[in-house]
Structures are given as C-alpha cells and as structure tokens.
Amino acid sequence: MIAAVVLAAGVSSRMGKPKQTLPLNGVPMLEMVLETLRRSSVGRVVVVLGANAAVVRKRVKFADELVVVNPRFAEGMSSSLRLGLEHAGPEADAVIIALGDQPFVRTRTIDKLVEAYERSRAHIVIPTYHGARGNPVLFDRSVFPQIGRIRGDIGAKPVVQRNAGDVLEVEVPDGGVLVDIDTPADLMEVRRKKSRARA
C-alpha cells in the first residue's frame, strides 16, 4: 500500500493568513490537494495540521483522511514529516509527501509516481516538468529512518541528496508540480492566470 502525507501545519507567515483555507475556484487550497489524492491510487491519506488547526478544520471539508495535529509545528517542517510518517501505518510500503500549498498537481501525476515505484522499487521517485524537479515526492519505507533524523524547518531534501543513486525521475506533463503558493503575490498571479484562461 502507498500512503500520502499532506504537510499543512505551517504558520503561513508570508501569506499573512492561513493559506490552507484560501479559496481557489471557490474551493479551499488544501481541499483541492485532498481532492486530487482522493481520486488517486493511494491507499491512505494523512493530513498534518498545526498552526491554525481549528480554523482549517472548520473551513476545509475532510472525508476519509486521517487528520493529525502537530503540537510541535513551531519546530519546522521536519516535525510534521516525522509525525506524518508515524501515522502512515506499518503496511505502507512507501509514502508520497505532498504539500498543502500545491493545489494544481494532477491526479494522473500521483498515479504515475505510484506506477513508477511499483515497477522499479526505487527508494525515491521525483516528478519532473521540462527537466525541473518538483513535488510531491515518493519515499520508500527503507529511507523513513533517515527522514526521521531530520531536524529544523526543512523537508526531506537531505535524504534525496544522500540517496542520489537511488532516485528515479519521472517526467510528467504537469506544471503543477512546480507551483506552490506562499505569498499574496503568488496567489494573485495564480488567480490572474486562471481568469485569463477562462477569458
């Protein structure tokens, strides 16, 4: 079974308000991420909340996802990574680490990561768009202990670097793997592009 862990515990300091709940096409950003995963082939979805957890729970519609709250979110992203992996379950052969501020990743991209992993059993599977590495990234259970040793406000990039020889890149026709929304300017740009596309 492949699980997904959605990191959505951040303070949203650069946005100035909880970005997990900001609407895009009338749907909260985090809910768009979850809807993509619901349609995918992953077997379990764990959502890690932290800052503004009560607000997020109120405004985002959750379904079968396991929602956990990281009381140590102030320690940075690595603490949410560890908590998410703990709740992925012992039957998870691998975990896809997804970001709560990347709402435009396509379901087909998630499925391509899973298919590539099941075919190759690579330790790490990374989507690329026009050669540029993006997110989400799939990690085999064998590297979970390495992720568990990360500290601070960083993701799993040190594990990717340490296991460079065991990384499989999967080219996808999905620019969403490179788009995350951190600031009001990011949000305005995304909304401008969407309105232009509808025009």
Backbone bond lengths (Angstrom), bond angles and torsions (degrees), N, CA, C in turn:
res aa  C-N    CA-C-N  psi(-1)  N-CA   C-N-CA  omega(-1)  CA-C   N-CA-C  phi
1 M - - - 1.453 - - 1.533 109.68 -
2 I 1.316 114.77 138.29 1.465 121.06 175.71 1.520 107.80 -105.64
3 A 1.315 116.64 127.86 1.460 122.07 177.49 1.524 109.60 -104.87
4 A 1.317 115.57 164.86 1.463 121.23 172.81 1.513 108.32 -126.02
5 V 1.323 115.36 138.97 1.466 121.67 174.37 1.526 106.92 -116.62
6 V 1.325 115.86 123.03 1.464 121.35 -179.98 1.525 108.25 -103.14
7 L 1.327 115.69 118.89 1.461 120.92 179.85 1.525 109.28 -88.37
8 A 1.337 115.76 112.45 1.465 120.66 -176.75 1.527 110.30 -142.72
9 A 1.333 115.60 39.12 1.466 120.33 -174.58 1.516 113.28 -103.60
10 G 1.335 117.79 -0.63 1.452 121.09 -171.78 1.517 114.36 -68.31
11 V 1.325 114.32 162.12 1.457 122.15 -178.14 1.523 112.11 -78.61
12 S 1.338 117.10 -19.06 1.473 122.80 -175.72 1.521 111.26 60.27
13 S 1.338 116.48 41.13 1.463 120.58 -175.09 1.525 112.00 -62.80
14 R 1.329 117.12 -37.19 1.464 119.09 -178.96 1.525 112.48 -74.79
15 M 1.336 116.46 -24.51 1.465 119.82 178.36 1.524 110.87 -83.13
16 G 1.336 116.74 -32.15 1.460 120.06 179.92 1.520 114.22 87.85
17 K 1.314 117.34 -3.85 1.474 123.17 176.94 1.523 107.17 -156.18
18 P 1.348 118.67 161.86 1.474 120.29 -176.82 1.532 111.64 -61.52
19 K 1.320 116.40 105.36 1.467 118.23 -174.73 1.526 112.47 -71.30
20 Q 1.343 117.12 -20.07 1.463 119.54 178.35 1.524 111.53 -57.54
21 T 1.344 116.36 -28.54 1.469 120.66 -174.26 1.527 112.99 -100.55
22 L 1.328 118.22 -4.07 1.464 120.36 -177.09 1.528 110.46 -66.98
23 P 1.326 117.85 132.49 1.470 119.97 -175.15 1.526 113.26 -80.42
24 L 1.318 114.96 138.16 1.457 123.68 169.38 1.523 105.65 -127.91
25 N 1.307 116.53 122.19 1.470 120.13 -173.74 1.525 110.98 55.80
26 G 1.342 115.98 32.61 1.455 120.66 177.18 1.516 115.00 80.60
27 V 1.329 117.59 3.62 1.469 121.93 -178.03 1.527 109.13 -120.26
28 P 1.356 118.32 133.49 1.455 119.41 177.76 1.537 111.35 -56.14
29 M 1.320 115.25 142.50 1.463 120.82 -175.10 1.532 112.16 -53.82
30 L 1.338 117.11 -46.16 1.461 120.17 -179.00 1.521 111.09 -63.52
31 E 1.316 116.56 -36.48 1.472 120.15 179.86 1.532 110.97 -64.60
32 M 1.329 117.07 -34.93 1.469 120.39 176.12 1.528 110.55 -62.85
33 V 1.331 116.25 -41.71 1.470 120.56 177.65 1.525 109.94 -61.32
34 L 1.328 116.17 -45.24 1.466 120.36 -177.73 1.519 111.51 -66.23
35 E 1.318 117.36 -38.16 1.467 120.55 -179.97 1.526 110.89 -63.06
36 T 1.317 116.12 -38.36 1.467 120.31 176.43 1.524 110.61 -60.75
37 L 1.316 116.42 -44.65 1.468 120.70 -178.71 1.529 111.78 -69.99
38 R 1.328 116.72 -33.90 1.472 120.13 178.45 1.521 111.38 -61.95
39 R 1.314 116.26 -34.11 1.466 120.15 -178.74 1.535 112.08 -84.09
40 S 1.311 117.35 -6.41 1.465 121.37 -174.83 1.522 111.30 -89.67
41 S 1.328 114.96 -177.47 1.460 120.82 -178.03 1.523 113.89 -90.83
42 V 1.337 118.68 5.43 1.467 118.89 179.37 1.525 109.88 -68.57
43 G 1.316 115.38 148.64 1.457 119.82 -174.14 1.513 115.33 -91.56
44 R 1.311 117.22 -20.45 1.469 120.95 -179.43 1.516 108.34 -151.07
45 V 1.324 116.12 143.57 1.463 121.00 176.95 1.523 108.92 -124.03
46 V 1.320 115.59 123.89 1.462 122.33 176.47 1.524 107.54 -110.37
47 V 1.323 116.94 126.94 1.466 121.66 178.34 1.516 108.44 -110.00
48 V 1.331 116.01 124.06 1.458 120.41 179.68 1.533 108.76 -102.55
49 L 1.333 115.56 112.77 1.456 122.03 174.92 1.525 109.00 -101.20
50 G 1.320 116.16 168.14 1.462 120.17 179.29 1.508 109.66 -159.34
51 A 1.348 116.16 -97.16 1.459 119.96 174.98 1.528 108.90 -61.13
52 N 1.330 115.83 139.46 1.473 121.26 176.79 1.525 113.14 61.39
53 A 1.330 117.34 26.12 1.469 120.07 -175.83 1.524 112.09 -57.85
54 A 1.339 117.59 -40.87 1.465 120.39 -177.67 1.520 110.83 -64.60
55 V 1.333 116.54 -40.77 1.472 120.79 179.14 1.521 110.21 -65.76
56 V 1.318 116.20 -42.83 1.463 120.36 -179.09 1.527 110.46 -63.94
57 R 1.317 117.33 -44.56 1.466 120.54 178.87 1.531 111.56 -59.55
58 K 1.332 115.74 -34.69 1.463 120.34 -177.03 1.531 111.52 -73.64
59 R 1.330 117.15 -35.58 1.467 120.50 -170.69 1.527 114.52 -100.82
60 V 1.326 116.78 -16.90 1.470 120.37 -178.26 1.520 108.93 -105.86
61 K 1.326 116.71 133.29 1.468 120.66 178.14 1.520 109.11 -86.11
62 F 1.312 115.93 116.70 1.454 121.63 175.82 1.522 109.22 -99.19
63 A 1.318 116.60 152.24 1.462 121.95 179.77 1.527 108.65 -116.79
64 D 1.339 116.86 -106.43 1.466 120.71 -178.06 1.522 112.58 -92.56
65 E 1.330 117.37 5.93 1.460 119.50 -178.25 1.531 110.57 -67.20
66 L 1.322 115.12 146.66 1.461 120.70 170.81 1.522 106.93 -87.46
67 V 1.332 116.42 116.54 1.460 121.52 -178.02 1.528 108.82 -102.65
68 V 1.319 115.83 121.61 1.465 120.70 177.67 1.525 108.32 -122.18
69 V 1.318 115.75 149.07 1.463 121.13 -179.31 1.518 109.11 -110.53
70 N 1.309 115.27 126.66 1.461 121.85 179.87 1.528 109.52 -88.36
71 P 1.336 118.21 106.54 1.465 119.49 -179.63 1.528 112.41 -71.77
72 R 1.342 115.83 -11.60 1.463 120.11 -177.60 1.528 111.25 -109.98
73 F 1.340 115.81 29.52 1.465 119.36 -176.00 1.524 112.56 -58.60
74 A 1.346 117.39 -26.77 1.462 120.68 -178.99 1.531 111.95 -65.58
75 E 1.332 116.70 -17.25 1.459 120.24 177.85 1.526 112.27 -76.55
76 G 1.324 116.81 -8.97 1.450 120.12 175.39 1.521 113.55 109.62
77 M 1.337 113.78 177.63 1.461 121.31 -173.64 1.525 113.45 -58.78
78 S 1.329 117.08 -33.50 1.471 119.29 -176.63 1.521 111.59 -61.04
79 S 1.335 117.69 -32.85 1.466 119.62 179.74 1.522 110.73 -67.74
80 S 1.330 117.45 -34.15 1.466 120.79 176.87 1.526 110.94 -72.43
81 L 1.327 116.39 -36.47 1.464 120.09 175.72 1.523 110.73 -58.11
82 R 1.333 115.40 -48.86 1.472 119.53 -178.41 1.528 110.95 -61.39
83 L 1.330 116.51 -44.36 1.459 120.16 -178.82 1.527 111.05 -64.44
84 G 1.320 116.13 -41.44 1.459 119.80 179.14 1.516 112.38 -61.86
85 L 1.329 116.18 -43.08 1.470 119.91 179.23 1.527 111.17 -64.72
86 E 1.323 116.72 -37.73 1.469 120.39 178.85 1.528 111.10 -59.13
87 H 1.324 116.77 -33.46 1.469 121.12 -176.08 1.521 113.37 -96.95
88 A 1.315 117.46 1.61 1.468 119.61 -179.58 1.522 111.86 -69.34
89 G 1.323 116.42 -23.84 1.457 120.84 177.27 1.511 112.94 98.74
90 P 1.342 117.58 145.69 1.465 121.62 -177.54 1.517 113.56 -66.26
91 E 1.343 117.00 -18.43 1.472 119.79 -179.09 1.521 112.36 -86.89
92 A 1.324 118.01 -1.36 1.463 120.85 179.49 1.526 110.16 -77.24
93 D 1.333 116.53 114.81 1.465 120.55 176.44 1.523 111.45 -73.50
94 A 1.329 115.56 -28.25 1.459 121.56 -178.91 1.515 108.00 -156.76
95 V 1.332 115.04 162.23 1.462 120.84 179.41 1.525 109.42 -131.58
96 I 1.319 115.35 135.59 1.463 121.36 171.79 1.521 107.73 -93.58
97 I 1.324 116.80 120.44 1.458 121.40 178.09 1.525 108.06 -91.47
98 A 1.326 115.29 109.53 1.465 121.85 -178.70 1.524 109.59 -108.55
99 L 1.322 115.90 154.25 1.459 121.67 -177.68 1.522 110.27 -107.70
100 G 1.322 115.89 135.44 1.453 120.78 -177.79 1.509 114.52 -69.39
101 D 1.357 116.75 -8.63 1.468 119.12 179.14 1.523 111.85 -110.70
102 Q 1.341 116.64 23.67 1.466 121.65 175.33 1.527 109.35 -120.16
103 P 1.341 116.48 77.26 1.472 119.53 -171.33 1.518 115.70 -82.22
104 F 1.336 118.43 -3.78 1.461 119.17 -173.46 1.526 114.17 -106.31
105 V 1.319 117.81 6.61 1.469 120.32 174.35 1.523 108.28 -66.04
106 R 1.326 116.51 137.22 1.460 121.06 -177.18 1.529 111.77 -89.29
107 T 1.317 114.69 151.54 1.470 120.21 177.80 1.530 110.83 -58.64
108 R 1.322 116.77 -39.10 1.466 119.99 -179.43 1.523 111.12 -61.02
109 T 1.324 117.18 -32.33 1.468 120.66 177.72 1.524 110.68 -65.65
110 I 1.325 116.44 -43.53 1.469 120.29 176.71 1.528 109.82 -58.25
111 D 1.324 115.19 -46.50 1.465 119.40 -178.03 1.534 111.86 -65.32
112 K 1.330 117.00 -34.58 1.466 119.31 177.89 1.523 111.49 -66.07
113 L 1.332 117.19 -36.49 1.469 120.20 176.23 1.527 110.47 -63.66
114 V 1.325 115.45 -44.61 1.471 119.78 179.36 1.531 110.44 -62.81
115 E 1.330 116.88 -45.70 1.470 120.52 -179.32 1.534 110.90 -62.05
116 A 1.328 116.83 -42.47 1.469 120.72 -179.64 1.516 110.76 -64.38
117 Y 1.323 115.98 -38.51 1.465 119.69 178.64 1.525 111.16 -67.13
118 E 1.306 116.32 -46.82 1.472 119.75 -177.39 1.527 111.33 -64.89
119 R 1.318 115.67 -29.15 1.462 120.20 178.47 1.534 111.88 -77.83
120 S 1.340 116.94 -37.39 1.466 120.74 -170.06 1.529 114.40 -107.69
121 R 1.343 116.07 -26.79 1.464 122.19 -171.79 1.530 111.31 57.15
122 A 1.335 116.45 31.65 1.467 120.82 174.25 1.528 108.78 -62.38
123 H 1.321 115.93 149.48 1.465 119.89 -179.30 1.527 111.91 -70.12
124 I 1.329 116.27 -31.05 1.463 121.26 -178.63 1.526 108.37 -140.66
125 V 1.335 116.59 132.71 1.471 121.43 178.37 1.530 108.02 -123.82
126 I 1.336 115.37 124.22 1.462 121.17 -173.89 1.535 109.69 -123.48
127 P 1.333 117.62 131.58 1.466 118.93 175.24 1.529 110.46 -78.27
128 T 1.321 116.43 144.91 1.461 120.92 173.76 1.525 109.15 -126.51
129 Y 1.317 114.98 148.49 1.463 121.80 176.58 1.517 107.54 -127.85
130 H 1.332 116.24 114.71 1.466 121.57 -173.64 1.524 110.89 52.45
131 G 1.335 115.14 38.58 1.459 120.71 175.49 1.510 115.83 87.16
132 A 1.328 118.30 -9.63 1.467 121.64 -179.51 1.526 110.06 -93.11
133 R 1.322 115.94 131.67 1.461 120.11 179.97 1.526 111.38 -73.04
134 G 1.336 114.97 140.57 1.451 119.84 179.79 1.512 112.10 -133.08
135 N 1.305 116.05 -158.04 1.461 124.70 178.44 1.533 107.99 -131.35
136 P 1.336 116.94 157.75 1.462 130.40 6.41 1.532 112.70 -80.10
137 V 1.328 114.90 164.54 1.464 121.79 -178.70 1.523 109.15 -120.72
138 L 1.327 115.35 138.99 1.465 121.32 178.74 1.524 109.73 -97.75
139 F 1.342 116.04 134.35 1.463 122.39 179.32 1.524 110.01 -123.27
140 D 1.322 115.94 128.23 1.462 121.69 174.51 1.528 110.24 -69.79
141 R 1.330 116.04 150.78 1.467 120.50 -178.95 1.533 112.58 -54.75
142 S 1.315 117.74 -28.48 1.462 120.13 -176.88 1.530 113.28 -61.80
143 V 1.353 117.33 -22.22 1.466 119.26 179.62 1.529 112.31 -101.52
144 F 1.324 118.34 3.19 1.463 120.17 177.73 1.531 112.48 -55.52
145 P 1.359 118.81 -43.93 1.473 117.93 179.42 1.532 112.67 -58.91
146 Q 1.319 116.82 -35.96 1.469 119.50 178.09 1.528 110.66 -65.57
147 I 1.331 116.77 -41.47 1.467 120.14 177.64 1.525 109.70 -63.11
148 G 1.320 115.64 -37.97 1.465 120.08 -179.16 1.517 114.08 -64.83
149 R 1.319 117.19 -18.12 1.472 120.06 179.92 1.525 113.30 -91.57
150 I 1.326 117.06 -4.83 1.468 120.09 179.57 1.528 109.42 -72.98
151 R 1.312 115.88 141.27 1.454 121.80 177.06 1.528 109.57 -131.79
152 G 1.337 115.64 154.13 1.454 120.41 176.90 1.512 112.78 96.69
153 D 1.325 115.50 -175.24 1.457 121.09 -176.45 1.523 111.01 -90.25
154 I 1.324 115.01 61.25 1.462 121.46 176.62 1.519 108.51 -135.68
155 G 1.322 114.63 158.68 1.448 120.32 177.55 1.521 110.50 -89.61
156 A 1.317 115.29 -146.30 1.465 120.81 -174.39 1.529 113.29 -95.97
157 K 1.331 117.40 15.36 1.462 120.26 -178.79 1.531 112.87 -55.67
158 P 1.355 120.05 -39.14 1.467 118.85 177.92 1.532 113.18 -58.85
159 V 1.329 116.46 -32.77 1.467 120.15 178.88 1.520 110.21 -71.10
160 V 1.343 116.22 -38.66 1.465 119.93 176.19 1.529 110.09 -61.52
161 Q 1.316 116.78 -43.85 1.464 120.87 -179.24 1.521 111.36 -65.43
162 R 1.324 116.12 -40.30 1.463 120.64 -177.43 1.529 111.71 -69.70
163 N 1.326 116.99 -26.33 1.466 121.57 -176.81 1.522 111.25 -113.19
164 A 1.313 116.57 36.39 1.469 121.10 -174.15 1.522 112.87 -54.46
165 G 1.325 116.85 -31.88 1.459 120.01 -178.86 1.514 114.24 -76.53
166 D 1.330 116.68 -9.81 1.468 121.35 -178.74 1.520 112.09 -114.49
167 V 1.339 116.16 22.94 1.462 121.08 179.94 1.533 109.73 -98.90
168 L 1.317 115.61 130.82 1.460 121.64 173.74 1.523 108.20 -109.97
169 E 1.323 116.76 122.16 1.461 121.55 176.02 1.523 109.25 -92.91
170 V 1.322 115.74 136.40 1.465 122.01 179.41 1.523 107.79 -122.06
171 E 1.317 117.05 111.67 1.465 121.38 178.79 1.526 109.22 -72.86
172 V 1.345 116.40 128.82 1.463 121.24 -178.67 1.532 109.70 -128.40
173 P 1.319 117.41 147.33 1.472 121.16 177.17 1.525 110.57 -85.29
174 D 1.319 116.39 56.04 1.460 121.67 -169.39 1.524 110.09 -143.21
175 G 1.342 115.93 94.65 1.449 119.93 178.77 1.513 113.53 -65.09
176 G 1.334 117.41 -13.65 1.460 121.20 178.53 1.515 113.66 -61.36
177 V 1.331 117.91 -22.08 1.466 119.92 -179.50 1.521 111.79 -69.16
178 L 1.339 116.53 -14.61 1.464 120.93 -179.67 1.518 113.08 -105.36
179 V 1.332 117.84 -2.72 1.462 121.31 -172.59 1.528 110.63 -106.28
180 D 1.346 115.82 112.63 1.456 118.93 168.25 1.524 107.65 -122.64
181 I 1.313 115.26 156.48 1.463 121.05 -172.09 1.524 108.44 -116.82
182 D 1.328 115.89 106.57 1.461 121.16 -175.29 1.522 114.05 -111.34
183 T 1.330 117.18 -28.37 1.456 121.21 -170.76 1.526 111.07 -128.81
184 P 1.346 117.69 163.28 1.470 119.20 174.36 1.528 112.32 -57.26
185 A 1.337 116.62 -33.46 1.476 119.49 177.94 1.524 110.92 -65.28
186 D 1.345 117.13 -40.65 1.472 121.01 176.19 1.522 110.04 -59.07
187 L 1.324 115.49 -44.88 1.464 120.63 -177.35 1.525 110.92 -64.77
188 M 1.339 116.40 -43.85 1.462 120.25 178.58 1.522 111.59 -62.13
189 E 1.326 116.38 -40.19 1.466 120.62 -179.77 1.519 111.08 -64.50
190 V 1.318 116.23 -42.95 1.465 120.54 179.40 1.521 110.40 -63.77
191 R 1.325 116.21 -45.30 1.462 119.51 -179.67 1.526 111.43 -65.46
192 R 1.350 116.91 -35.54 1.459 120.65 178.32 1.525 110.65 -64.93
193 K 1.326 115.75 -43.04 1.467 119.96 179.05 1.519 110.95 -64.08
194 K 1.322 116.36 -39.49 1.466 120.23 -179.23 1.534 110.61 -66.23
195 S 1.334 116.19 -42.21 1.461 118.26 -179.01 1.535 110.74 -69.61
196 R 1.346 115.98 -33.80 1.466 119.96 177.89 1.524 109.77 -65.78
197 A 1.343 115.46 -39.03 1.472 120.12 -178.64 1.530 110.83 -66.09
198 R 1.338 116.48 -31.32 1.466 119.85 -179.23 1.528 111.91 -80.80
199 A 1.339 116.55 -20.40 1.460 121.00 -175.38 1.531 111.66 -67.84
